[in-house]
Amino acid sequence: MKIRAIDDLPLRALRTLGARRGWLLSAPDSLRVGFGRCVARIELPSGVNDVASARRELDAWSGDLPDHAPVAVTAFASLPFDRSAPGVLEIPEFVIVADSSGTWLMSESEDESWRAHLEDLDDADQEVQLATEMIYRPSGESYAHSVAVAVERLRRKEVSKVVLARSVSGATSAPIDPASLAQRLRVREPNCTIYALPLPDGRRYVGASPELLVRRLGTSALCHPLAGTIALPPHVDPQDYHAWLLGSSKNLHEHALLADEVVATLADHYDQVEADPTPSIVTLRTVAHLGTWIRATGAPEESAPHGLELLTWLHPTAAVGGLPRAEAYRTIRELEPLDRGHYAGPVGWVDARGDAEWWIGIRGVLVDGPRFEAWAGAGIVPESDPTSEREETRDKLASVLSSVVVDRI
């Protein structure tokens, strides 16, 4: 791979290209886009349960760029929620990285052939469409019943927390343009990371994730777990709702379970782990969450955790799974009627140095021509009310689907 700085980059066209037929991760402060052919596929046959062979394959690319290079060979991935399900990392022919260090192009050649991919792109201006079909699994009534069953188990202390999800699938009158969907999400959720990634089954997963699972840079790691939610009605001052959320014992308890889990996991591998003393508010377009920044440092440089190893240890957190992990996962399998697939799995990138940025794949839509599928979940604790949790998933689904279809749910 060769690397060089580039100027005058057409960012909108680049985002369109990545979202429509490449790999796109667009954060508020950085951009990573892959395009062209896939030059390498690194398999994870046992999912994130065993990343050793994938790490060795990725390490083999470390000599392709000098040690002092500002970026390293990068692989993109959207991985399944099930930590044992097979996954794949993909290294594109061209990768552009734009962050505080500058704008860089990685490619196999030094010519200008990459620019041809940006030519003759249709604008990402498709409007939202009418839904011709909409199916909810489970129904609102069935979901509330599952929550009630989970609450009983929680009160018997069989599990401390569990996240239960539901889906909506359907179709529109014309094929959905992933680039237009990504652009709408970027405008509506400026505080989120926009992702648009190919899946092995040919679909694309496009979403706006508010939740950083982990960012690994050298010998440090940063996490920003979110748990505890309140809906924000339109045209209101969110401050009153923020105050309610910060004073809600149920939401604070749910959030503390998650933050404590992440701190404990990182403490097993880093000398120093610091978390914000109290959660802060993360405000999105239609909901607000409690979030805590957690920083880990002090690992020796030669043995600093790799970006793939951090996935093994952290995924799935209690934000999308529950506690204890095994008991919560068993409850999910028993009470959720469908396989989550890539919903709530890690989305992001990892490079040949072991640096990585993984977000939780939520608030997204799986797109295949005119067909779509979206998911939303709610964290269930002993104090949970089934009706309220059903409405929380409804609000989350409505927020995502408003970028796809005209119909509100």
N, C-alpha and C positions, 0 to 999 in steps of 0.2 A: 504493500500500500504506500502511496505517496501522500504528502500533506502540504497544503499551501494556504496562505491567507487570501481571502477574496473580498472585493469591494463591490458596491452597487448591486447588492443582491436583491432581486425582486421577491420580497418576503411573502406577499400575498399569493403569487404564483407558486412559490415553493411550498407553502402550506396546502394549496389546492392539490398539487402533485402528490405530496406525501399522503394526504387524506384519501385521495381517490384511488391511487394505485401503488402506493409505497408504504412507508412507515413514518408515522408522525407522532411526536411528543412535544407539545408546545406549552411550556410553563410560563407564568407571568414574567420570569426573569431569564429565561433561556429557551432555546429552540434546538431540537434534534430532528433531522429529516433524513430518511434513507430512501433511495430510489434506484431504478435500474434493475438488473437481475439480482437474484440472491446468489452470492458466490460461495456461501457455506451455510449448511444447516447442522447445528449441533444438537443432537438428540438428548432428551432427558427421559429415558425409558421408564424410570421409576418416579417421575415427577421430581419435586424438590426434596423427597426423602433421601435421594442419593445424587449428589451433584459432582462427585469426585471426577468421573470421566469427562463430564462436560467442562469442568474447570481445566483439566489437562488439555483438552482440545482448544479451549480459548487461550490458555497460556501460550500455546504454540504460535499464536499470532503476535505475541509481544515483541518479537524481534523484527517485525515488519516496519516499525517506526522507531526512531531514536528515543533514548530514555528521556531526553529533554523536550520532546515534542509536547505541545500544549494539549493534545488529545491523543487517544489511543484507539486502535481498531475496536469498533463498537458492534455489539449484537443487540437486536431488539426482540421483545417477546411479549405475548399475552399468554399467560399460563392458566391452567384450570384451577378452580377452587379446591378440588380434591387434591391434596398434596401428594398422593400416590399416582395420580393420573399422568400418562405420558405428556410431555411438552416438548417444545422445540425453540431454540434460539436461532435467529437468522441474521447473517452478516450481509448487508446490501453492497452492491457494486459501488455506489456513491453514498457518502454520508456527509451532510453539512451540519456543523455545530456552531451556533451563535450564542455566546454568553459574555460574561464580563471580561474575559480574556481576549475577545475578538471574534472574528468569523472565519471558520476553517472548513476546507474541503478535503475529505479523504477519498482517494480513488486509486484504482490500479494503474492508471495512466496519467501522464502529465498534460495531455491535450485538452481541448475544450469540448469534447464530445458530450460532457454532462449537460451543457447548455441546451442541446437539442431536445432534451426531455421536458424543458420548460416552454417549448414552442407549441403554438396551436392548442393551448389548453382552453377549454370552455370555462367561462366564469362560474364561480361557485355561487350562483344566485337563484337556485331553484327554491320556490316557495313551499311552505308546508302544504300538505295535501289532505284530501278527504280520505278517511279510513273506510275501506270497503268491507273490513272484517276486524273484529276485536274479540279475543277470547281471554278470559282471566282464569289462571290456575294457581291456587284454588280460588273459588269464589270468595267474596268478602265474608260471607257467613261461615264458610268452612275454615277460612283463615282464622277468624275470631275463635272458633272452636278449638283449633290447634293451639292457639295462644293460651286458652283456658287450661288445656291439658298440660302445657308446659309450666304454667304457673303452679299447678298442683305439684308437679315434680320438684319445682324450685322450693316450694314451701316444705316439702318432705326432705329437702337438702340432698336430693339425688344429683343436682347440678346447681352451680352458683349463678350462671347466666347462660342464656342461649339466644342466638339470633335466628329468627324464622323469616324466610323470604317467600315472596309470591311473584308470579310473572304475568305479563300480558303479551300476547302475540297477535299478529294480524297482518293486514295487507293494505296497500294504498293503490290508487288508480294508475300509478306510473312508477317505474323504478326509482328508488331513493338514491340521490346523489350523496355519497359519503362526505364529499368536500363541502357541499352546502350545509349539511348537518353539522359538520365540525365548525364551520364559520359561524353559524347561528349560536352554537354552544359557547364559542369563544366570546361573542358579544354579550351573551346573557350571563355568563359566569366568568367574569374577568379574573377572579381570585382562584380559579381552578386550573389544573393541568389538563389540556385537551389531548386526548389520545385517539388515534385511528390506526388500527393494526390489522393485518391479515390473520385469519385463523386457518388451521389445517384443513377444515372442511369447506373452504372457499368463501365463507362469509367474512365480513369486516366488522370489527368491534370499534364503535365510535362513541366516545363519552367525554365527560368533564368531571374528573375526580378531584374532590377536595382534600383527599386524605393521603399524606405521604407515609407509606409503610416504612421505608428507610432510604436514606441517602448515605452512601459510603464514599468518602474522599480520603484516601491515604489511610491514616491510622485512626480516623474519627468516624463516628456515625451519628446521624440525626434522624429522629422519628417525630411524627406529629399525629398521634392517635386521636380520633374523634369518637365521642359517644355522648349521648344526651342530646335530644332534638326538640325543637319547637317549630311549628309552622308559623310563617310570617304572612299575614294577609296583605293583599296589595294596598298601596296608598295609605299606609300607616307608619308612624314613627316606630322603628324596631326597638328603641331603647327600653320601652316598657316590657317588651317580650324578653329582651336580654336579661333584665332584672329578675323576671320570673324564673328563667332558666337557671341563673346563677343561684337562686334560692330554692330550687326544687330538690328535695332530698332524694327522690327517686332517681332523677337524672344525675345528680352528683354521685350517688352510689354506683350507678351503672358506669359512669366515667372513671371513677376511682378503681374499679375492678380492672378495667382495661389498662389504665396508666400504670398501675402497680405491676401488672403482668409484663408489660414491655420493659419497665425498669429492671425487674428481676431477671428477665432473659438477657438483657444487655450486660448486667452485672456479672454474669457467669463468664464473660469473654473480654471485658474491659476493666481497667483499673479504676476508672472514675466514671460515674454515671450521675448526671444532674438533671433534675426535672423542675419545671416551673412549680413554685409552691402552691399555686391555685390555678385552676383552668381558666382559659380566656374564651371569648366568643368568636366563632368563625361564622360570618354572615354570608349566606348565599342568596340567590334570587327569591326563593320561596320558603326557605328554612334557615334556622340557625343551629349551630352545634357547639358543644363544649369541646375544647381542644387543649392539649398540653404539649409543649415542646420538651423533648427529652434528648440530651446530648451525651454521647459516650466518647471518652478519650482514654489515652494511656496504654493502648496496646502496642507491644514492640513492633517496629516497622517490618521486621522479617516474618512475623507471625500474625500480622493484623488480619482480622477476619475478612474473608473475600466476599464480594457482593453476592455471590451465589450461596455461600454458607449462611449469610444473614437471612436469606429466604428460608433455608432449612430450619433455622431456629425461631424465626418470627411468624411465619405464615402457617395457618391463619391466626391472626390475633383475635382477641375477644370482641373486636369491633365487628367482625363478620362471622365468627364461629361461636365462641363461648368459653366458659370455664367450668370445671377442668376441661381441657381440650378434647380428650377422648370421649368423655361422657357427653359433652355438648354435641360432638359430631355424631354420636350414636342417636341422640335425640333428634337432630336435624334429619338424619336418614329415615327415622321412623315417622316424623310429622310432616315433612315436606314431600309432596307427591311426585316432584320432578327432580332430575339431576340438574344442579346449577350450571354445569358446564363451565364457561369462562367467567360467569358473573362472580364478582368478589375475589377473583384470582389476581395475582400480581401482574401489572402492566408496567413496562419500562425498558431500561437498557442496562447492559453491563459491558465493561470493556476489558481488554487484555491485561490491564494493570490490576483488575479486581475492583475498580471503582464502579459504582452503580447508582441508579436512582429507580426505585420501585414505588409505584403508587398502587392503591387498592382499586381494582377495576369495578367501580360502582358508578351509578348515574350514567349508564351507557346504554346503547342500543346496538343489538346485533342485526346487521343489514345484509340482505341477500336479494338483489333486484327490488321488487316491490314489497317483499316480505320483511317484517321486523319483529324483534322480540326484546323486551325490556324487563328488568327485575328490580325489586326493592325489598329491603328487609328492615326489621325493627329489633332492637335489643330487648329481650324479655328478662325481667328480674322479678322477685317475689311480689313487689308492689305494683306490677304492671296490670293495666286494665285492658281486657281484650278488645273492646270497642276503640279505645284510644290508639292502641297499636295498629289496628286495622286502618284507622284514619291516617296514621303516620305513613304507612306504606302507600296509601292512596295518594297522599300529598306528594310523596317522592316520585311515584309513577307519573302523576300528572305533570310535574315539573319537567321530567325528561321527555315525555311524549309530546309536550307542547312544541318541541323543536322538530317534530316529525309529522304530526297530523293535526288537523284543525280541531277534531273532536276532543273535548275535555272529559276526563273520567271522574 
